[in-house]
Amino acid sequence: MDSWLTTEQCQAYDEQGYLLLRGVLDDKDFAPLRQVISSAIDDRAKELYDGGKIPSLYEDLSFYHRLTQILRESQKGPLLSWNWNREVFSREVYQLLTHPKILDIVASLIGSEITVNGDYWIRFKMPTGGESVFPWHQDSIYYNGNADSGQQVIFSEESQILTVWIPMVDVDEHNGCLQIIPGSHKRGLRPPRRDENGRLIPIEDIESWSEVQNVRMKVGDVLVFGNLTFHRSLENTSENIRWSVDLRYSPTGSPLEWLLEKWPGFIARSERQPETVESWEMWEAKRTPSDLR
Ligand SMILES: O=C(O)CCC(=O)C(=O)O
């Protein structure tokens, strides 16, 4: 099959470790997911209200403002994690993961035997919320077991785990767009240390490697980057939540059993064996009730 991306785009990805694609998706691609998020917000609001943590359900507020208001009510620390996975596990997430345009992009970069892993996230970066700052990291650092506890360390340095990062609102440096160090993937997996908040950060001065890029994006744009590309996002200083989705893909048959064990995924596309592609029902059956609780 012909590559959906041009040779120049694929070369730019190889050189820079990331690629920004404009106007890939349109609003109707997000509508079903917004519905799922909206109903997840509804569930959380009811739980918090029933637990006496918030004084109102704020049902009259919009999708974009309801959660901000709910979280503002609580000065007692974070009521919710800002990263949602199981909360939004749904057919709609499956549909986005298997969106033909997204799979075409992924196929151009990693080939047309594609496995999704279940490590996808809807992230809501709260206005002026320090805890939703994500420091510089390579995704592979989070795929290395728990080195601190003496557990076996598993390196994904040699594997391809492609992230597709999709904003659901326009993003720039005011609301915490992603920042990237171009070409940083070429230096391999770098050793991290823990900062005062226990977060993994690089030991080296990686900002001296090349100019930090602010990846400003409009709704509909798509950013792809690899598991060795250094990236981060800073504080959201705007008035509104920065909503985004990140999805992850690898060539089918990659030695990533440990990852798929933790985050069951599915075969999303196969040119060689199309009959192996897995449906939403098959993916749903792989996730255990305890994982989804
Ligand atoms: O969405 C963010 O702010 C950070 C996301 C990220 O680091 C990732 O997708 O690997």
The ligand as an SDF file (V2000), in Angstrom:
LIG
                    3D

 10  9  0  0  0  0  0  0  0  0999 V2000
   -0.6480   15.6980   27.3910 O   0  0  0  0  0  0  0  0  0  0  0  0
    0.3260   16.0690   28.0530 C   0  0  0  0  0  0  0  0  0  0  0  0
    0.4070   17.1530   28.5890 O   0  0  0  0  0  0  0  0  0  0  0  0
    1.5040   15.1370   28.2030 C   0  0  0  0  0  0  0  0  0  0  0  0
    1.3230   13.9320   27.3860 C   0  0  0  0  0  0  0  0  0  0  0  0
    2.5010   13.0590   27.3100 C   0  0  0  0  0  0  0  0  0  0  0  0
    3.5280   13.3000   27.8900 O   0  0  0  0  0  0  0  0  0  0  0  0
    2.4080   11.8650   26.5000 C   0  0  0  0  0  0  0  0  0  0  0  0
    1.3980   11.6690   25.8210 O   0  0  0  0  0  0  0  0  0  0  0  0
    3.3730   11.0840   26.5120 O   0  0  0  0  0  0  0  0  0  0  0  0
  1  2  2  0
  2  3  1  0
  2  4  1  0
  4  5  1  0
  5  6  1  0
  6  7  2  0
  6  8  1  0
  8  9  2  0
  8 10  1  0
M  END
$$$$
